[in-house]
Amino acid sequence: MANTKNKKLLMILILAAIIIIIPVLTPNMYIMQIINMICIYIILGTSINVLTGFTGQLSLGQAAFFGIGAYTAALLNTRAGLQFIPCMIGSVLLTALFGVVLAVPALKVKGSYLALLTMGFGEVVRIVMINWTPVTNGTAGILGIESPVFFGFAFDTLKKYYFLIMIFVIAGIVYQNVILHTRTGRALIAIREDNEAAELTGINVTTYKIRAFVLSAVYCGVAGCLYAMMIKYVSPDTFTNNVSSVILWTAIVGGFGTVLGPILGGVIMQVLPEALRFLGDWRLVVYGAILLVVILRFPGGLYPYIEKFIENRKAKKEAAGAAGRG
């Protein structure tokens, strides 16, 4: 038992050291921005993982919540002069409210109809961003968003901002893991496996589905606020249905229903397009082909297969050690 605890502590220390050293070893700001975007997409991937991976509610409208969170932070900062913490609280509260707004009609549909409903919601939000010019500034977007400042310390560079984002990434993953091992998490998984059977066992399906929508929206709101205050500019072009697809693919490639899958998915979905830039116009073709192969070859996502591979290697090593001692 003590040996297991020591191994876990060692792994935590190694992980902490890697997190701290990443910005030190990053050679330029271009790569640093990619790393920060990976972190933001890990949060977004976790949002869809909670809703679809754990609860089985397919959403193609995550970009809408992402955009609502970003615009809320941008408006509170530029118009009201509020700093990071109240902007984050505002983004979380408003996205949670819209999560309820979408959840209510979503309870009445399922499957492809639910996907179409959420996609339509995303498009409505984007059109509002474009046409509500007095508030959103239309297609010109909102400029001049200030960097977060805490006790005189400004997160005004990408390397400094990385540590702020990482706090929310770690908190989001830990909270997702905690939820998964509570009554709420077990209820969500039961709903995913069999909606009617879950209801027969006494689970209030309506309540838990709404909770899943709200929690998913909150994750997107957090990511939106972080994105807005990092880029210092928001516009409707950033929050299209294509972005919702990328968020969905982040969870699919990493592994739906797994705690760490969105991390792997976030890395792949942000690094792969950049790594293929040398292919020019063929980049998207190769990119799509790779994703197709992943889905066909690893239908549950990459993380479960990697986890299984590590466990098999560990079992073989232990068996070889036991045979050697024998």
C-alpha positions as CSV (number, residue, x, y, z in Angstrom):
1,M,0.0,0.0,0.0
2,A,2.8,2.4,1.0
3,N,4.6,1.5,-2.3
4,T,1.5,2.3,-4.3
5,K,1.2,5.7,-2.5
6,N,4.8,6.5,-3.2
7,K,4.4,5.7,-6.9
8,K,1.4,7.9,-7.1
9,L,3.2,10.7,-5.3
10,L,6.2,10.3,-7.6
11,M,3.9,10.4,-10.7
12,I,2.3,13.6,-9.4
13,L,5.7,15.2,-8.8
14,I,6.9,14.3,-12.3
15,L,3.7,15.6,-13.9
16,A,4.0,18.9,-11.9
17,A,7.7,19.2,-13.0
18,I,6.7,18.7,-16.7
19,I,3.9,21.2,-16.4
20,I,6.2,23.8,-14.9
21,I,9.1,23.2,-17.4
22,I,7.0,23.3,-20.6
23,P,7.0,27.1,-21.0
24,V,10.7,27.2,-20.2
25,L,11.6,24.8,-23.0
26,T,9.1,26.3,-25.5
27,P,11.3,28.0,-28.2
28,N,8.8,30.7,-29.4
29,M,5.5,32.3,-28.9
30,Y,3.9,30.5,-31.9
31,I,4.4,27.1,-30.2
32,M,3.4,28.6,-26.9
33,Q,0.0,29.7,-28.3
34,I,-0.6,26.3,-29.7
35,I,0.1,24.8,-26.2
36,N,-2.3,27.3,-24.7
37,M,-4.9,26.4,-27.3
38,I,-4.4,22.7,-26.5
39,C,-5.2,23.5,-22.9
40,I,-8.4,25.4,-23.8
41,Y,-9.5,22.5,-26.1
42,I,-8.9,20.1,-23.3
43,I,-11.5,22.0,-21.3
44,L,-13.8,22.1,-24.3
45,G,-13.2,18.3,-24.9
46,T,-14.1,17.7,-21.3
47,S,-17.3,19.6,-21.7
48,I,-18.6,17.4,-24.5
49,N,-17.2,14.3,-22.7
50,V,-19.5,15.1,-19.7
51,L,-22.5,15.5,-21.9
52,T,-22.0,12.9,-24.6
53,G,-19.4,10.6,-23.2
54,F,-21.0,10.1,-19.8
55,T,-24.6,10.9,-20.5
56,G,-25.1,10.0,-24.1
57,Q,-26.6,13.3,-25.2
58,L,-25.0,14.2,-28.6
59,S,-24.4,17.9,-28.9
60,L,-23.1,19.8,-32.0
61,G,-23.6,23.2,-30.4
62,Q,-20.7,23.5,-28.0
63,A,-19.2,26.4,-29.9
64,A,-22.3,28.4,-28.9
65,F,-21.5,28.1,-25.2
66,F,-17.9,28.7,-26.0
67,G,-18.9,31.9,-27.8
68,I,-21.3,33.0,-25.0
69,G,-18.6,32.6,-22.4
70,A,-16.0,34.5,-24.6
71,Y,-18.4,37.4,-25.4
72,T,-19.6,37.7,-21.8
73,A,-16.0,38.1,-20.6
74,A,-15.2,40.5,-23.5
75,L,-18.2,42.7,-22.8
76,L,-17.7,42.7,-19.0
77,N,-14.1,43.6,-19.4
78,T,-14.3,46.2,-22.2
79,R,-17.7,47.8,-21.3
80,A,-17.9,47.4,-17.6
81,G,-14.2,47.5,-16.8
82,L,-14.3,44.3,-14.7
83,Q,-11.3,42.1,-14.2
84,F,-10.7,38.4,-14.7
85,I,-12.6,36.9,-11.7
86,P,-15.9,38.7,-12.2
87,C,-15.6,38.1,-15.9
88,M,-15.1,34.4,-15.3
89,I,-18.1,34.3,-12.9
90,G,-20.3,36.1,-15.4
91,S,-19.3,33.7,-18.2
92,V,-20.0,30.7,-16.0
93,L,-23.4,32.0,-14.9
94,L,-24.6,33.0,-18.3
95,T,-23.5,29.8,-20.0
96,A,-25.1,27.8,-17.2
97,L,-28.4,29.7,-17.8
98,F,-28.2,29.0,-21.5
99,G,-27.4,25.4,-20.7
100,V,-30.8,25.2,-19.0
101,V,-32.5,27.0,-21.9
102,L,-31.1,24.4,-24.4
103,A,-31.6,21.4,-22.0
104,V,-35.4,21.9,-21.7
105,P,-36.3,21.4,-25.4
106,A,-33.4,18.8,-25.7
107,L,-35.2,16.5,-23.3
108,K,-38.0,16.0,-25.8
109,V,-35.8,14.7,-28.6
110,K,-32.9,12.3,-29.1
111,G,-30.5,10.9,-31.6
112,S,-30.1,12.8,-34.8
113,Y,-32.9,15.2,-33.8
114,L,-30.9,16.2,-30.7
115,A,-27.8,16.8,-32.9
116,L,-29.8,19.0,-35.2
117,L,-31.4,20.9,-32.3
118,T,-28.0,21.7,-30.8
119,M,-26.5,22.6,-34.2
120,G,-29.4,25.0,-34.8
121,F,-28.9,26.5,-31.4
122,G,-25.2,27.1,-32.3
123,E,-26.2,28.8,-35.5
124,V,-28.8,31.0,-33.8
125,V,-26.2,32.2,-31.3
126,R,-23.7,32.9,-34.1
127,I,-26.3,34.9,-36.0
128,V,-27.1,36.9,-32.9
129,M,-23.4,37.7,-32.5
130,I,-23.3,39.0,-36.1
131,N,-26.5,41.0,-36.0
132,W,-26.8,42.4,-32.5
133,T,-24.3,45.1,-33.5
134,P,-24.9,47.6,-30.6
135,V,-23.7,44.9,-28.1
136,T,-21.5,42.5,-30.0
137,N,-20.1,45.0,-32.6
138,G,-21.2,42.6,-35.4
139,T,-18.6,41.0,-37.7
140,A,-15.9,43.5,-36.4
141,G,-15.9,41.7,-33.1
142,I,-14.7,43.1,-29.8
143,L,-11.1,44.4,-29.4
144,G,-9.1,45.7,-26.4
145,I,-9.7,42.9,-23.9
146,E,-7.3,43.4,-21.0
147,S,-5.0,40.7,-19.6
148,P,-5.8,39.3,-16.1
149,V,-4.1,41.0,-13.2
150,F,-3.8,39.5,-9.7
151,F,-2.3,41.6,-6.9
152,G,-0.3,43.6,-9.4
153,F,0.9,40.6,-11.3
154,A,-0.3,40.7,-15.0
155,F,-0.7,37.5,-17.1
156,D,0.3,39.6,-20.1
157,T,2.4,37.1,-22.0
158,L,1.5,33.6,-23.4
159,K,4.0,31.9,-21.1
160,K,2.5,33.6,-18.0
161,Y,-1.0,33.0,-19.2
162,Y,-0.2,29.3,-19.6
163,F,-0.1,28.8,-15.8
164,L,-3.4,30.5,-15.4
165,I,-5.1,28.2,-18.0
166,M,-3.4,25.2,-16.5
167,I,-5.1,25.8,-13.1
168,F,-8.5,25.5,-14.8
169,V,-7.4,22.5,-16.9
170,I,-6.3,20.6,-13.8
171,A,-9.4,21.7,-11.8
172,G,-11.7,20.7,-14.6
173,I,-10.1,17.2,-15.0
174,V,-10.1,16.6,-11.2
175,Y,-13.7,17.7,-10.9
176,Q,-14.8,15.5,-13.8
177,N,-13.1,12.6,-12.1
178,V,-14.8,13.4,-8.8
179,I,-18.2,13.7,-10.4
180,L,-17.7,10.3,-12.2
181,H,-17.3,8.5,-8.8
182,T,-20.3,10.1,-7.2
183,R,-24.0,9.3,-7.3
184,T,-24.4,11.9,-10.1
185,G,-21.7,10.3,-12.2
186,R,-23.2,6.8,-11.8
187,A,-26.6,8.2,-12.7
188,L,-25.3,9.9,-15.8
189,I,-23.6,6.6,-17.0
190,A,-26.8,4.7,-16.2
191,I,-28.7,7.1,-18.4
192,R,-26.2,6.7,-21.2
193,E,-26.4,2.9,-21.1
194,D,-30.2,2.7,-20.9
195,N,-32.4,5.7,-20.4
196,E,-35.6,3.8,-19.6
197,A,-33.9,1.3,-17.2
198,A,-32.3,4.2,-15.4
199,E,-35.7,5.8,-14.9
200,L,-37.1,2.5,-13.6
201,T,-34.4,2.3,-10.9
202,G,-35.5,5.6,-9.5
203,I,-33.1,8.0,-11.3
204,N,-34.7,11.3,-12.1
205,V,-33.6,11.3,-15.8
206,T,-34.8,14.8,-16.5
207,T,-32.9,16.4,-13.6
208,Y,-29.7,14.6,-14.4
209,K,-29.8,15.4,-18.1
210,I,-30.3,19.1,-17.3
211,R,-27.4,18.9,-14.9
212,A,-25.2,17.4,-17.6
213,F,-26.2,20.2,-20.0
214,V,-25.4,22.9,-17.4
215,L,-22.1,21.4,-16.4
216,S,-21.1,21.0,-20.0
217,A,-22.0,24.6,-20.7
218,V,-20.1,25.8,-17.7
219,Y,-16.9,24.1,-19.0
220,C,-17.4,25.9,-22.3
221,G,-18.0,29.2,-20.5
222,V,-14.7,28.8,-18.6
223,A,-12.9,28.0,-21.9
224,G,-14.5,31.0,-23.6
225,C,-13.4,33.4,-20.9
226,L,-9.9,32.1,-20.9
227,Y,-9.8,32.3,-24.7
228,A,-11.1,35.9,-24.9
229,M,-8.6,37.2,-22.3
230,M,-5.7,35.4,-24.0
231,I,-6.4,36.4,-27.6
232,K,-7.8,39.8,-26.5
233,Y,-10.3,39.8,-29.4
234,V,-13.5,37.9,-30.1
235,S,-15.6,37.7,-33.3
236,P,-18.4,35.5,-34.6
237,D,-16.0,33.7,-37.0
238,T,-14.4,31.9,-34.1
239,F,-17.6,30.2,-32.9
240,T,-18.9,28.4,-35.9
241,N,-20.4,24.9,-36.2
242,N,-17.0,23.8,-37.5
243,V,-15.6,24.6,-34.1
244,S,-18.3,22.5,-32.5
245,S,-17.2,19.6,-34.7
246,V,-13.6,20.0,-33.6
247,I,-14.7,20.0,-30.0
248,L,-16.6,16.8,-30.6
249,W,-13.7,15.2,-32.5
250,T,-11.4,16.1,-29.5
251,A,-13.4,13.8,-27.3
252,I,-14.0,11.1,-29.9
253,V,-10.3,10.8,-30.8
254,G,-9.2,10.9,-27.2
255,G,-11.8,8.5,-26.0
256,F,-15.5,9.2,-25.0
257,G,-16.3,8.4,-21.5
258,T,-12.7,8.5,-20.2
259,V,-11.4,11.1,-17.8
260,L,-8.1,11.6,-19.6
261,G,-9.3,11.1,-23.2
262,P,-9.9,14.8,-23.8
263,I,-6.2,15.5,-22.9
264,L,-5.0,13.2,-25.7
265,G,-7.7,14.4,-28.0
266,G,-6.8,18.1,-27.4
267,V,-3.2,17.5,-28.2
268,I,-3.9,15.6,-31.4
269,M,-6.6,17.9,-32.7
270,Q,-4.4,21.0,-32.2
271,V,-1.0,19.6,-33.1
272,L,-2.0,17.6,-36.2
273,P,-3.3,20.4,-38.4
274,E,-0.1,22.4,-37.6
275,A,2.2,19.5,-38.3
276,L,0.5,19.0,-41.7
277,R,0.8,22.6,-42.9
278,F,3.7,21.7,-45.1
279,L,1.2,19.8,-47.3
280,G,-0.5,23.0,-48.4
281,D,-4.0,22.4,-49.9
282,W,-3.7,18.7,-49.2
283,R,-3.5,19.2,-45.5
284,L,-7.2,18.9,-44.8
285,V,-7.5,15.8,-47.0
286,V,-4.7,14.0,-45.1
287,Y,-6.1,15.4,-41.8
288,G,-9.5,13.9,-42.5
289,A,-8.0,10.6,-43.7
290,I,-6.1,10.3,-40.4
291,L,-9.2,11.0,-38.3
292,L,-11.1,8.4,-40.4
293,V,-8.5,5.8,-39.8
294,V,-8.5,6.5,-36.0
295,I,-12.3,6.1,-35.9
296,L,-12.2,2.8,-37.9
297,R,-9.2,1.3,-36.1
298,F,-9.8,2.6,-32.6
299,P,-13.6,3.1,-32.3
300,G,-13.5,3.8,-28.6
301,G,-10.8,6.5,-29.0
302,L,-7.1,6.2,-28.5
303,Y,-6.8,6.5,-24.8
304,P,-8.5,3.2,-23.9
305,Y,-6.2,1.3,-26.3
306,I,-3.1,3.1,-24.8
307,E,-4.3,2.3,-21.3
308,K,-4.9,-1.4,-22.3
309,F,-1.4,-1.6,-23.9
310,I,0.3,-0.2,-20.8
311,E,-1.6,-2.7,-18.6
312,N,-0.7,-5.6,-20.8
313,R,3.0,-4.6,-20.8
314,K,2.9,-4.3,-17.0
315,A,1.2,-7.7,-16.6
316,K,3.9,-9.3,-18.9
317,K,6.7,-7.6,-16.9
318,E,5.2,-8.9,-13.6
319,A,4.8,-12.4,-15.0
320,A,8.4,-12.4,-16.3
321,G,9.6,-11.2,-12.9
322,A,7.6,-13.9,-11.1
323,A,9.0,-16.6,-13.5
324,G,12.5,-15.3,-12.9
325,R,12.1,-15.5,-9.1
326,G,10.6,-19.0,-9.5
